[in-house]
């Protein structure tokens, strides 16, 4: 998208657990991407600690989490939190001053 349409340095805003994605986007240098050319500023809103962003999650923890999410209970939990009702409830409670509308 950036290479085809934007083609100028952008401000990247990353919030919470997506902060490491913003850092990677700004820092990445490859044959097909230059973070220095694409990202003029990086804004991290409520990021994890630097240690949390730079310390790998132990393989055993990754496996445990993956297995839990792939289980029938994990599948049901994900189905619930991805439902329109749950997303709207979360949005109404934490993102909007009042209730979100259908256009949202």
Backbone as CSV, one residue per row, in Angstrom:
resi,resn,N_x,N_y,N_z,CA_x,CA_y,CA_z,C_x,C_y,C_z
1,UNK,0.828,-1.184,0.000,0.000,0.000,0.000,0.877,1.253,0.000
2,UNK,1.854,1.280,0.908,2.713,2.458,0.990,3.499,2.639,-0.304
3,UNK,4.051,1.548,-0.815,4.873,1.632,-2.026,4.066,2.028,-3.256
4,UNK,2.809,1.618,-3.323,1.993,1.883,-4.503,1.242,3.209,-4.439
5,UNK,0.859,3.649,-3.249,-0.023,4.803,-3.175,0.521,5.982,-2.366
6,UNK,1.109,5.720,-1.227,1.496,6.803,-0.322,2.825,7.425,-0.751
7,UNK,3.847,6.630,-0.807,5.184,7.011,-1.298,5.787,8.254,-0.656
8,UNK,5.437,8.537,0.578,6.082,9.617,1.325,6.139,9.209,2.793
9,UNK,7.072,9.751,3.553,7.194,9.371,4.962,5.897,9.614,5.725
10,UNK,5.559,8.678,6.604,4.312,8.721,7.366,4.591,8.677,8.863
11,UNK,3.629,9.146,9.622,3.636,8.977,11.071,2.918,7.664,11.354
12,UNK,3.575,6.772,12.068,2.985,5.488,12.439,2.615,5.559,13.910
13,UNK,1.355,5.260,14.216,0.876,5.221,15.593,0.532,3.777,15.915
14,UNK,1.156,3.243,16.955,0.901,1.866,17.372,0.517,1.880,18.844
15,UNK,-0.553,1.155,19.184,-1.078,1.177,20.543,-0.951,-0.197,21.184
16,UNK,-0.606,-0.187,22.456,-0.589,-1.410,23.255,0.308,-2.487,22.688
17,UNK,-0.254,-3.693,22.585,0.511,-4.847,22.130,0.985,-4.764,20.696
18,UNK,0.482,-3.793,19.913,0.957,-3.624,18.541,2.176,-2.708,18.452
19,UNK,2.629,-2.190,19.582,3.819,-1.337,19.580,5.024,-2.025,18.932
20,UNK,5.287,-3.300,19.214,6.427,-3.948,18.549,6.295,-3.983,17.027
21,UNK,5.079,-4.037,16.520,4.872,-4.006,15.068,5.292,-2.648,14.522
22,UNK,4.923,-1.580,15.227,5.341,-0.243,14.806,6.844,-0.088,14.832
23,UNK,7.483,-0.599,15.872,8.951,-0.531,15.975,9.591,-1.292,14.811
24,UNK,9.083,-2.490,14.528,9.632,-3.290,13.417,9.438,-2.575,12.086
25,UNK,8.268,-1.989,11.883,7.981,-1.280,10.640,8.955,-0.127,10.436
26,UNK,9.221,0.624,11.494,10.123,1.770,11.395,11.578,1.346,11.242
27,UNK,11.954,0.225,11.842,13.361,-0.188,11.858,13.747,-1.096,10.694
28,UNK,12.775,-1.708,10.054,13.078,-2.718,9.027,13.742,-2.105,7.805
29,UNK,14.796,-2.746,7.374,15.481,-2.391,6.130,15.654,-3.674,5.328
30,UNK,15.086,-3.719,4.136,15.177,-4.893,3.273,15.206,-4.420,1.820
31,UNK,15.348,-5.355,0.902,15.376,-4.993,-0.513,14.103,-4.272,-0.949
32,UNK,12.962,-4.650,-0.362,11.689,-4.087,-0.780,11.073,-3.124,0.233
33,UNK,11.812,-2.746,1.281,11.260,-1.859,2.305,12.359,-1.076,2.999
34,UNK,12.130,0.199,3.218,13.032,1.036,3.992,12.232,1.767,5.049
35,UNK,12.362,1.306,6.294,11.662,1.958,7.391,12.048,3.418,7.518
36,UNK,13.326,3.726,7.276,13.794,5.108,7.385,13.123,6.011,6.349
37,UNK,12.841,5.474,5.166,12.189,6.265,4.126,10.677,6.337,4.322
38,UNK,10.091,5.282,4.896,8.636,5.200,4.999,8.079,5.818,6.269
39,UNK,8.841,5.786,7.354,8.334,6.223,8.650,9.100,7.462,9.115
40,UNK,8.396,8.591,9.189,9.050,9.816,9.642,9.007,9.951,11.159
41,UNK,7.948,9.444,11.772,7.787,9.487,13.225,7.091,8.210,13.669
42,UNK,7.411,7.785,14.875,6.778,6.617,15.464,6.190,7.023,16.805
43,UNK,4.882,6.853,16.956,4.194,7.181,18.203,3.737,5.869,18.833
44,UNK,4.209,5.596,20.057,3.813,4.394,20.777,2.879,4.804,21.904
45,UNK,1.626,4.406,21.805,0.625,4.743,22.809,0.423,3.547,23.734
46,UNK,0.730,3.729,25.007,0.591,2.668,26.019,1.299,1.379,25.600
47,UNK,2.570,1.482,25.227,3.268,0.265,24.792,3.649,-0.610,25.977
48,UNK,3.952,-1.883,25.699,4.537,-2.723,26.746,5.910,-2.161,27.126
49,UNK,6.490,-2.664,28.192,7.838,-2.221,28.553,8.813,-2.631,27.451
50,UNK,9.922,-1.934,27.373,10.930,-2.275,26.362,11.411,-3.716,26.568
51,UNK,11.583,-4.118,27.816,12.014,-5.493,28.096,11.002,-6.501,27.567
52,UNK,9.708,-6.211,27.735,8.684,-7.121,27.213,8.695,-7.176,25.691
53,UNK,9.030,-6.066,25.058,9.063,-6.044,23.598,10.308,-6.704,23.029
54,UNK,11.375,-6.746,23.795,12.640,-7.255,23.258,13.045,-8.614,23.806
55,UNK,12.269,-9.160,24.735,12.563,-10.473,25.299,11.634,-11.502,24.666
56,UNK,12.207,-12.528,24.097,11.407,-13.562,23.436,10.539,-14.303,24.446
57,UNK,9.356,-14.675,24.001,8.475,-15.515,24.819,9.029,-16.938,24.744
58,UNK,9.186,-17.603,25.888,9.719,-18.970,25.867,8.867,-19.895,24.996
59,UNK,9.528,-20.785,24.291,8.861,-21.715,23.370,7.748,-22.505,24.062
60,UNK,7.980,-22.915,25.300,6.964,-23.681,26.032,5.704,-22.841,26.256
61,UNK,5.858,-21.552,26.520,4.703,-20.673,26.701,3.931,-20.505,25.394
62,UNK,4.669,-20.354,24.293,4.021,-20.235,22.988,3.209,-21.493,22.683
63,UNK,3.790,-22.648,22.930,3.117,-23.927,22.663,1.859,-24.053,23.534
64,UNK,1.982,-23.722,24.831,0.845,-23.815,25.737,-0.294,-22.910,25.274
65,UNK,0.030,-21.674,24.919,-0.992,-20.735,24.466,-1.638,-21.186,23.158
66,UNK,-0.814,-21.648,22.246,-1.328,-22.124,20.957,-2.268,-23.305,21.165
67,UNK,-1.835,-24.254,21.976,-2.668,-25.430,22.232,-3.982,-25.046,22.907
68,UNK,-3.938,-24.090,23.816,-5.161,-23.651,24.490,-6.124,-22.997,23.499
69,UNK,-5.596,-22.177,22.608,-6.457,-21.504,21.633,-7.013,-22.464,20.593
70,UNK,-6.308,-23.554,20.326,-6.763,-24.551,19.347,-7.717,-25.582,19.951
71,UNK,-7.909,-25.553,21.246,-8.797,-26.506,21.918,-10.257,-26.110,21.673
72,UNK,-11.194,-27.016,21.929,-12.611,-26.652,21.788,-13.007,-25.453,22.663
73,UNK,-12.497,-25.400,23.890,-12.808,-24.270,24.764,-12.206,-22.973,24.206
74,UNK,-10.966,-23.034,23.732,-10.333,-21.863,23.140,-11.063,-21.396,21.900
75,UNK,-11.511,-22.353,21.076,-12.266,-22.018,19.868,-13.571,-21.315,20.231
76,UNK,-14.247,-21.820,21.259,-15.499,-21.192,21.706,-15.242,-19.789,22.254
77,UNK,-14.159,-19.638,23.019,-13.834,-18.328,23.583,-13.528,-17.325,22.470
78,UNK,-12.726,-17.729,21.499,-12.410,-16.831,20.388,-13.658,-16.488,19.587
79,UNK,-14.512,-17.485,19.365,-15.763,-17.216,18.652,-16.611,-16.189,19.373
80,UNK,-16.611,-16.253,20.693,-17.394,-15.302,21.486,-16.812,-13.901,21.400
81,UNK,-15.508,-13.765,21.621,-14.934,-12.408,21.635,-14.851,-11.797,20.239
82,UNK,-14.946,-12.626,19.189,-14.953,-12.098,17.831,-16.369,-11.818,17.332
83,UNK,-17.370,-12.113,18.142,-18.757,-11.905,17.716,-19.072,-10.412,17.640
84,UNK,-20.021,-10.093,16.810,-20.436,-8.690,16.656,-20.896,-8.117,18.000
85,UNK,-21.627,-8.921,18.779,-22.108,-8.475,20.083,-20.941,-8.087,20.999
86,UNK,-19.907,-8.942,21.075,-18.782,-8.666,21.974,-17.984,-7.451,21.508
87,UNK,-17.777,-7.333,20.223,-17.027,-6.185,19.704,-17.787,-4.891,19.961
88,UNK,-19.094,-4.935,19.746,-19.893,-3.728,19.983,-19.926,-3.374,21.471
89,UNK,-20.073,-4.385,22.320,-20.081,-4.139,23.767,-18.764,-3.521,24.220
90,UNK,-17.636,-4.094,23.769,-16.322,-3.549,24.110,-16.206,-2.106,23.619
91,UNK,-16.617,-1.868,22.379,-16.515,-0.531,21.801,-17.359,0.470,22.568
92,UNK,-18.587,0.075,22.915,-19.459,0.981,23.657,-18.906,1.288,25.042
93,UNK,-18.286,0.299,25.670,-17.753,0.505,27.022,-16.439,1.283,27.042
94,UNK,-15.569,1.037,26.042,-14.204,1.556,26.140,-13.778,2.512,25.026
95,UNK,-14.499,2.551,23.905,-14.029,3.360,22.783,-14.886,4.581,22.487
96,UNK,-16.184,4.481,22.750,-17.098,5.567,22.415,-17.653,6.203,23.679
97,UNK,-17.992,7.473,23.573,-18.599,8.167,24.714,-19.998,7.625,24.987
98,UNK,-20.722,7.328,23.924,-22.045,6.718,24.040,-22.022,5.387,23.315
99,UNK,-23.151,5.034,22.736,-23.212,3.789,21.981,-22.739,4.010,20.558
100,UNK,-22.102,2.980,20.005,-21.697,3.045,18.601,-22.940,2.867,17.737
101,UNK,-22.866,3.373,16.516,-24.026,3.255,15.628,-23.756,2.176,14.566
102,UNK,-24.750,1.927,13.734,-24.611,0.892,12.710,-23.573,1.250,11.656
103,UNK,-23.357,2.536,11.405,-22.346,2.942,10.426,-20.953,2.535,10.876
104,UNK,-20.747,2.530,12.210,-19.458,2.127,12.736,-19.236,0.677,12.406
